[in-house]
Every structure is written in C-alpha cells, then in structure tokens.
Amino acid sequence: MASPQIFTPREMIEKLVSFDTTSHLSNLALIEFVESYLASHGVPSRRVTNEDGTKANLFATLGDETEPGGIVLSGHTDVVPVEGQDWSSDPFGIVEKDGRLFGRGTSDMKSFIAIALAYVPKFLKGGPKMPVHLALSYDEEVGCLGVRPMIESIIRTMPRPQVVIVGEPSSMKVVNAHKGIQSYTTKVTGLEFHSSQTHLGVSAIQYAVELISFLMTLATEMRERGDASGRFSPPYTTINVGTIRGGTALNIIPKSCSFLWEYRSLPDADPSEIISRFNAYAEEEVLPRMRAVFPGAKIETVARAQSPGLAALDGDPGETLVMKLAQCNSAEAVSYNTEAGLFQLADIPTVVCGPGDIAQAHKPDEFIELSQIAECETFMGRLADFVSGRPI
C-alpha cells in the first residue's frame, strides 16, 4: 500500500481551489482526487452520481459507519462562475496577500472541506470512538440539487447522525436558523400587433409589469408582517425580481416577456403562500383580461430552485456540541440559504458553521482571512479530540 498522502490545510485549500468546479462543469476531477487521498489513508468512499454521470457527491466515513450518533461534515464542491468578473489574479490559483488567501471558493466553501480533509489523519489517530462522516455535494449553487440524493442515501444506509455541520462561511459562528428560497421563471405570451393598434394586440410587457407590481405589493406586505423572532436581517420575508426580458422593437406590441424572481422566506413562514397568491392573481385577475382580446394568451410560471429554511431547535444536543467546539455562547440566524434545511427536513439535526465571510462569496477577488483558517483548524482539532474520547 502506498504511503498516506499528507497535506497541510493551506496545501489542501490550494489543491481544491485549483479544480474549476463551476456549477455548469463537472466536479469529477476533484472527487477523484479526494477518493485517492482518502484511499491512501485506508478510508473507502462512495459516489452518488447525477443522471448522466458527469457529477458526483462523495460520502466517506472515518471510523465505524454502523455506529450511531456520528458527526457529519458537509460541504458543496461547486463554485459560482468567474466570467465577467474583474479578478486581480487567477481565480483558480491561490494568492496570499495581507493576511488573506484569494481564489474562487476560498470562502464559499472549499476551505472548510479542505481543512476537514487535512485533518483526516488526526480524526483517524488512535481509532475514533465516534464516526466522522464526510459529505461532499455538487450543484449547491444552482438549487441545492446534488445533496438531495445523498441525504436519501444517508437515511437508507446508516444510523441517524448526532448532528450535521454544514461548513458554509459563517465566520466560525454557529448558525441554527436561515431563510428558505424559492425561485421562478414567469413567461407572459400575448399578441404581436402594430403599436398604433394597441386595442388589437396584447402587450406581454404590460401584463408582466402588472404581475411584477403585484409581487412588489406582496413584498410590502411581507415587510409589514416582519419577523417575530427578531433574529433576521432584513427582518422579514423578501421578494426580488432579478431579470426581465421582452419585446422586439418600439413599434411592435410585444408578444412575449419573461422575468426571473425569487423570495426568501422566514423559516416559520408558509413557503407556498407567495407562489399560491401570485398564481391566483395571474389566473383570476390578469389572464381573463388578456384572453378577452386574444384567447391564446398565456401566463406560465415554472419553479427553478427550491430549498427550505433552517429552523432553530434550541437545546438540541448536536447544536450544543457544535457551540462547545466553536466556543460560542449563542447561535445566530442568517438570511442566506444552505443545504442545512434539507438535512433538517430529513429529521437530522443540523447547524451551519464554517470559516470565511459570506460577504466575500460570489465576488471577484474572493478571499478568506488566514485567521479564519486558523480558527477552523482549532475547531477541527477539538472535534478530533471529541471523537477520540479526549476532553475538549
């Protein structure tokens, strides 16, 4: 057997960042590297692939997989695109400057994965009395797609873990609540006509504007409802229209118009309320007026991505453990979405805790502070002590 591969956390971060795992590309090269690395330490792993085999989740257990109450370290391997961004250096090469490491995925979220992997020898040292599971997913950035079949596999094949730690950038604070996200494409189809004959055409843009105006009315209502917990910023469910496209020329009544929109709901809110009210308004208020002129008019709304929020489970033993590992006295709530809500939906206690600042995610010249890496290393060291039965 070949000698075990050894990487420092810094070296592992550099290695993982070097793989261009932008969501529209394959992540298999990174997965193959991690498989080989784990195998060099005698750790088997299993893939859960997508339908065409171009992407894969990877699940591995350090210790006895059949032991209940293990700790899951979960992270996504994909990153957002760099095209169109003004980077000062190669996004897929690490540059250190002013106490920071620059590169795509340094904060979101390859550093957490890298540090967990670099600590594999310490987790294995002496034989862990409690298993540590590594769960690496694909396509989180486009709707938390890959983790879903991996969660199903975990439920089917192993005892319920004590807690899942999703290592999204939280500045190493423990997060026990975040908002859910629902996103949609709405396409409005009207009737083209000369712009001088507005009574004979059906303007898709005009009716799309009505629909968007209704969404903004709902947004105002959500803001007025507020957040009873007082934990979120902003303290209410939000609605955003991101893009709108329609029309062909100034003197043509536009036949089609489409817009992309989303809402980010508080974890205790009904996630179906906004889309249900939007669809009812479209069908009952807008579409009849369109079809009075042109019976073939349509309003079609298709879901793009949906991921549940994470609700606080105060006093949960898993959360208490992670707070002890992170040396936090209280848990936070955030407005961004993660895979944590999907684990919780499967009745697995879950928190978010990882190095880096979410403010750096998705930006050009993304970076992570070296101090955050050091803090995560300390966290992993405490976890290694805990699973080995040593005091923390």
C-alpha positions as CSV (number, residue, x, y, z in Angstrom):
1,M,0.0,0.0,0.0
2,A,1.3,3.5,-0.9
3,S,2.2,5.9,1.9
4,P,-0.7,8.1,3.1
5,Q,-0.9,11.4,1.4
6,I,-0.3,14.3,3.8
7,F,-1.4,17.9,3.2
8,T,-1.4,20.9,5.4
9,P,-4.7,22.8,5.4
10,R,-3.1,25.5,3.3
11,E,-1.9,22.9,0.7
12,M,-5.3,21.3,0.6
13,I,-7.1,24.6,0.1
14,E,-4.7,25.3,-2.8
15,K,-5.4,21.9,-4.3
16,L,-9.2,22.1,-4.1
17,V,-9.3,25.6,-5.5
18,S,-7.2,24.5,-8.5
19,F,-10.2,22.4,-9.7
20,D,-12.5,24.5,-11.8
21,T,-15.8,23.2,-10.4
22,T,-18.1,26.0,-11.6
23,S,-21.6,24.6,-11.5
24,H,-22.0,24.2,-15.3
25,L,-18.9,22.0,-15.4
26,S,-18.1,18.6,-14.0
27,N,-16.7,18.1,-10.5
28,L,-15.3,14.6,-11.1
29,A,-11.7,15.6,-11.2
30,L,-12.0,17.0,-7.6
31,I,-14.0,13.9,-6.5
32,E,-11.3,11.5,-7.9
33,F,-8.6,13.4,-6.1
34,V,-10.5,13.2,-2.8
35,E,-11.2,9.5,-3.4
36,S,-7.5,8.8,-3.9
37,Y,-6.5,10.9,-0.9
38,L,-8.9,9.1,1.4
39,A,-7.9,5.7,0.0
40,S,-4.3,6.4,0.8
41,H,-5.5,6.6,4.5
42,G,-7.5,3.4,4.1
43,V,-10.8,5.2,4.0
44,P,-13.3,3.9,1.5
45,S,-15.8,6.3,-0.1
46,R,-18.9,6.0,-2.3
47,R,-20.2,8.2,-5.0
48,V,-23.8,9.3,-5.6
49,T,-23.8,10.5,-9.2
50,N,-26.2,12.6,-11.2
51,E,-28.2,11.0,-14.0
52,D,-25.6,11.4,-16.8
53,G,-22.6,10.6,-14.6
54,T,-20.9,13.9,-15.1
55,K,-21.1,15.0,-11.5
56,A,-20.9,13.2,-8.2
57,N,-21.4,13.5,-4.5
58,L,-18.9,11.7,-2.3
59,F,-19.6,10.2,1.1
60,A,-17.0,8.7,3.4
61,T,-16.8,7.6,7.0
62,L,-13.8,7.8,9.3
63,G,-14.5,5.1,11.8
64,D,-17.3,2.6,12.1
65,E,-20.2,3.7,9.8
66,T,-22.6,1.5,11.7
67,E,-22.1,3.4,15.0
68,P,-25.0,5.7,15.8
69,G,-24.5,9.4,16.7
70,G,-21.7,10.3,14.2
71,I,-20.8,13.8,13.2
72,V,-21.3,14.8,9.5
73,L,-19.1,17.4,8.0
74,S,-20.9,18.6,4.9
75,G,-19.9,20.9,2.1
76,H,-20.5,21.6,-1.6
77,T,-17.8,21.3,-4.1
78,D,-19.2,23.6,-6.8
79,V,-18.5,27.3,-7.2
80,V,-20.1,30.2,-9.0
81,P,-18.8,31.5,-12.4
82,V,-15.9,33.9,-12.7
83,E,-16.8,35.0,-16.2
84,G,-17.4,38.8,-16.5
85,Q,-15.7,39.4,-13.1
86,D,-12.6,41.6,-12.8
87,W,-10.1,39.4,-10.9
88,S,-6.6,40.6,-10.0
89,S,-5.2,37.1,-10.1
90,D,-6.0,33.6,-11.4
91,P,-9.3,32.7,-9.7
92,F,-8.2,29.0,-9.6
93,G,-4.8,29.7,-8.1
94,I,-4.2,30.7,-4.5
95,V,-2.6,34.1,-3.9
96,E,-1.7,35.2,-0.4
97,K,-1.7,38.9,0.4
98,D,-2.3,41.0,3.5
99,G,-3.2,38.0,5.7
100,R,-5.7,36.7,3.1
101,L,-5.9,33.8,0.6
102,F,-7.5,34.9,-2.7
103,G,-9.2,32.4,-5.0
104,R,-12.6,31.2,-6.1
105,G,-14.1,29.1,-3.4
106,T,-11.8,30.2,-0.6
107,S,-14.7,31.4,1.4
108,D,-17.6,29.6,-0.3
109,M,-16.7,26.9,0.7
110,K,-13.7,24.9,-0.3
111,S,-11.6,26.0,2.8
112,F,-14.0,24.1,5.1
113,I,-13.8,21.0,3.0
114,A,-10.0,21.3,2.7
115,I,-9.4,21.7,6.4
116,A,-11.7,18.7,7.2
117,L,-9.7,16.6,4.7
118,A,-6.4,17.8,6.0
119,Y,-7.5,16.6,9.5
120,V,-8.3,13.1,8.3
121,P,-5.1,11.7,9.9
122,K,-6.0,13.3,13.2
123,F,-9.5,12.0,13.1
124,L,-8.2,8.5,12.5
125,K,-5.4,8.6,15.0
126,G,-6.0,6.0,17.7
127,G,-9.3,4.9,16.2
128,P,-12.2,7.2,16.6
129,K,-14.8,6.1,19.1
130,M,-17.4,8.0,17.2
131,P,-17.5,8.2,13.4
132,V,-16.9,11.3,11.4
133,H,-18.7,11.3,8.1
134,L,-17.6,13.5,5.1
135,A,-20.4,14.5,2.8
136,L,-19.3,16.4,-0.4
137,S,-22.0,17.5,-2.8
138,Y,-22.4,19.0,-6.2
139,D,-24.7,21.8,-7.6
140,E,-25.5,23.6,-4.4
141,E,-25.1,26.9,-6.2
142,V,-27.9,26.1,-8.6
143,G,-30.6,24.9,-6.2
144,C,-29.0,22.5,-3.7
145,L,-29.5,19.7,-6.2
146,G,-26.8,17.2,-5.5
147,V,-27.2,16.9,-1.8
148,R,-30.8,15.6,-2.1
149,P,-29.9,12.0,-3.3
150,M,-27.0,11.9,-0.9
151,I,-29.3,12.6,2.1
152,E,-31.6,9.9,0.8
153,S,-28.6,7.5,0.7
154,I,-27.6,8.5,4.3
155,I,-31.1,7.8,5.6
156,R,-31.2,4.4,3.9
157,T,-27.8,3.1,4.8
158,M,-26.6,4.4,8.2
159,P,-27.8,5.2,11.7
160,R,-29.0,8.7,12.3
161,P,-26.1,11.1,12.9
162,Q,-25.9,13.2,16.1
163,V,-25.5,16.4,14.0
164,V,-24.6,17.7,10.6
165,I,-22.2,20.6,10.4
166,V,-22.6,22.5,7.1
167,G,-19.5,24.5,6.6
168,E,-20.8,27.5,4.8
169,P,-19.0,30.7,5.6
170,S,-20.3,31.9,8.9
171,S,-17.1,33.4,10.3
172,M,-17.0,30.3,12.5
173,K,-20.1,31.4,14.3
174,V,-22.8,28.7,14.9
175,V,-25.9,29.4,12.8
176,N,-29.1,27.5,13.7
177,A,-31.6,29.3,11.5
178,H,-31.7,30.7,8.0
179,K,-34.3,31.6,5.4
180,G,-35.7,29.4,2.7
181,I,-35.5,30.2,-1.0
182,Q,-38.0,29.7,-3.9
183,S,-37.2,31.0,-7.4
184,Y,-39.3,31.0,-10.6
185,T,-39.4,31.9,-14.2
186,T,-42.6,33.6,-15.4
187,K,-43.3,33.8,-19.1
188,V,-46.1,36.0,-20.4
189,T,-47.4,35.4,-24.0
190,G,-49.5,38.0,-25.7
191,L,-50.3,39.0,-29.3
192,E,-48.0,41.0,-31.6
193,F,-49.5,43.9,-33.4
194,H,-48.5,47.3,-34.8
195,S,-48.0,49.7,-32.0
196,S,-50.6,52.1,-33.4
197,Q,-53.3,49.4,-32.8
198,T,-52.9,48.8,-29.1
199,H,-56.6,47.8,-28.8
200,L,-55.9,44.8,-31.2
201,G,-52.7,43.5,-29.6
202,V,-51.9,42.1,-26.1
203,S,-48.7,43.5,-24.7
204,A,-46.8,40.8,-22.8
205,I,-44.6,43.5,-21.2
206,Q,-47.7,45.5,-20.0
207,Y,-49.1,42.4,-18.2
208,A,-45.7,41.3,-17.0
209,V,-45.4,44.7,-15.3
210,E,-48.8,44.1,-13.6
211,L,-47.6,40.8,-12.3
212,I,-44.3,42.3,-11.0
213,S,-46.3,45.2,-9.4
214,F,-48.4,42.6,-7.6
215,L,-45.1,40.9,-6.3
216,M,-44.0,44.3,-5.0
217,T,-47.3,44.7,-3.2
218,L,-46.7,41.3,-1.6
219,A,-43.2,42.4,-0.7
220,T,-44.6,45.4,1.1
221,E,-47.0,43.2,3.0
222,M,-44.2,40.8,4.0
223,R,-42.1,43.7,5.2
224,E,-45.0,44.9,7.4
225,R,-45.5,41.5,8.8
226,G,-41.9,41.4,10.0
227,D,-40.1,38.7,11.9
228,A,-41.5,37.6,15.2
229,S,-38.2,36.2,16.2
230,G,-36.3,39.4,15.7
231,R,-33.2,37.4,14.5
232,F,-33.0,38.0,10.8
233,S,-31.6,40.9,8.7
234,P,-33.6,42.1,6.9
235,P,-36.3,41.1,9.5
236,Y,-38.9,39.8,7.0
237,T,-39.5,37.6,4.0
238,T,-38.1,39.3,0.9
239,I,-39.1,39.2,-2.8
240,N,-36.8,40.1,-5.7
241,V,-37.3,40.3,-9.4
242,G,-33.8,39.7,-10.9
243,T,-34.1,40.0,-14.7
244,I,-36.8,40.9,-17.2
245,R,-36.7,40.3,-21.0
246,G,-39.3,41.1,-23.6
247,G,-40.2,42.9,-26.8
248,T,-38.6,43.2,-30.2
249,A,-39.0,46.8,-31.4
250,L,-40.5,50.1,-30.3
251,N,-43.3,50.0,-32.9
252,I,-44.3,46.4,-32.2
253,I,-46.7,45.4,-29.4
254,P,-44.5,42.7,-27.6
255,K,-45.7,39.1,-27.9
256,S,-43.5,37.7,-25.1
257,C,-41.9,38.8,-21.9
258,S,-40.3,36.7,-19.2
259,F,-38.9,37.6,-15.8
260,L,-36.9,35.7,-13.1
261,W,-38.0,36.2,-9.5
262,E,-37.4,34.7,-6.1
263,Y,-38.5,35.0,-2.5
264,R,-36.6,34.2,0.7
265,S,-39.0,33.3,3.4
266,L,-38.6,33.1,7.1
267,P,-38.2,29.5,8.3
268,D,-41.5,29.5,10.2
269,A,-43.5,31.0,7.2
270,D,-45.6,29.0,4.8
271,P,-43.3,28.6,1.8
272,S,-46.2,28.2,-0.6
273,E,-48.1,31.3,0.3
274,I,-46.5,33.7,-2.1
275,I,-46.5,31.5,-5.2
276,S,-50.1,30.4,-4.5
277,R,-51.2,34.0,-4.2
278,F,-49.2,35.0,-7.3
279,N,-50.7,32.2,-9.4
280,A,-54.2,33.0,-8.2
281,Y,-53.8,36.7,-9.2
282,A,-52.4,35.7,-12.6
283,E,-55.2,33.3,-13.3
284,E,-58.1,35.2,-11.9
285,E,-57.2,38.8,-12.4
286,V,-54.7,39.2,-15.3
287,L,-55.3,36.3,-17.7
288,P,-59.0,36.9,-18.3
289,R,-58.3,40.5,-19.5
290,M,-55.6,39.2,-21.8
291,R,-57.8,36.5,-23.2
292,A,-60.7,38.9,-23.8
293,V,-58.6,40.2,-26.6
294,F,-56.6,37.1,-27.6
295,P,-57.8,33.7,-26.4
296,G,-54.4,32.2,-26.9
297,A,-52.7,34.4,-24.3
298,K,-50.8,32.6,-21.6
299,I,-49.0,33.2,-18.3
300,E,-46.7,30.3,-17.4
301,T,-44.7,30.1,-14.1
302,V,-42.1,27.4,-13.7
303,A,-40.1,26.6,-10.5
304,R,-36.3,27.0,-10.9
305,A,-35.0,26.2,-7.4
306,Q,-36.5,25.5,-4.0
307,S,-34.6,25.0,-0.8
308,P,-36.2,25.0,2.7
309,G,-35.2,27.3,5.5
310,L,-33.4,26.1,8.7
311,A,-35.5,26.4,11.9
312,A,-33.8,26.8,15.3
313,L,-34.0,23.8,17.6
314,D,-33.0,25.4,20.8
315,G,-31.3,23.0,23.3
316,D,-30.6,20.3,20.7
317,P,-27.6,18.2,21.9
318,G,-26.0,18.4,18.5
319,E,-26.2,22.1,18.4
320,T,-24.9,22.3,22.0
321,L,-21.9,20.2,20.9
322,V,-21.0,22.4,18.0
323,M,-21.3,25.5,20.1
324,K,-18.8,23.9,22.5
325,L,-16.5,23.1,19.6
326,A,-16.7,26.6,18.3
327,Q,-16.6,28.1,21.8
328,C,-19.8,30.2,21.1
329,N,-22.3,31.2,23.7
330,S,-25.2,31.7,21.4
331,A,-26.3,30.8,17.9
332,E,-27.0,33.2,15.0
333,A,-29.6,33.5,12.3
334,V,-28.7,34.4,8.6
335,S,-30.6,35.4,5.5
336,Y,-28.7,33.3,3.0
337,N,-29.7,29.7,2.2
338,T,-27.8,26.5,2.6
339,E,-28.2,22.7,2.3
340,A,-28.8,22.6,6.1
341,G,-32.6,23.0,5.7
342,L,-32.7,19.8,3.6
343,F,-30.8,17.8,6.2
344,Q,-33.2,19.1,8.9
345,L,-36.2,18.2,6.6
346,A,-34.9,14.7,6.8
347,D,-35.0,14.8,10.6
348,I,-31.3,15.2,11.0
349,P,-30.2,17.9,13.5
350,T,-28.1,20.4,11.5
351,V,-26.3,23.7,12.1
352,V,-24.1,25.9,9.9
353,C,-20.5,26.7,11.0
354,G,-17.6,27.4,8.7
355,P,-14.7,29.7,8.0
356,G,-14.9,32.8,5.9
357,D,-17.3,35.7,5.5
358,I,-20.5,35.3,3.4
359,A,-19.9,38.9,2.2
360,Q,-16.9,37.6,0.1
361,A,-19.0,34.8,-1.6
362,H,-19.5,35.1,-5.4
363,K,-17.4,38.3,-5.7
364,P,-14.3,38.9,-7.8
365,D,-11.1,38.5,-5.7
366,E,-13.0,36.3,-3.3
367,F,-10.8,35.7,-0.2
368,I,-10.6,34.2,3.2
369,E,-8.7,35.6,6.2
370,L,-5.8,33.4,7.4
371,S,-7.2,34.0,10.9
372,Q,-10.4,32.2,9.9
373,I,-8.5,29.2,8.6
374,A,-6.6,29.1,11.9
375,E,-9.9,29.2,13.8
376,C,-11.4,26.4,11.7
377,E,-8.2,24.3,12.4
378,T,-8.7,24.8,16.1
379,F,-12.4,23.7,15.7
380,M,-11.3,20.6,13.8
381,G,-8.7,19.8,16.5
382,R,-11.4,19.9,19.2
383,L,-13.6,17.7,17.1
384,A,-10.8,15.2,16.7
385,D,-10.3,15.1,20.5
386,F,-14.1,14.7,21.0
387,V,-14.5,11.7,18.7
388,S,-11.4,10.1,20.2
389,G,-12.9,10.4,23.7
390,R,-10.5,13.1,24.9
391,P,-11.8,16.1,26.8
392,I,-12.5,19.3,24.9
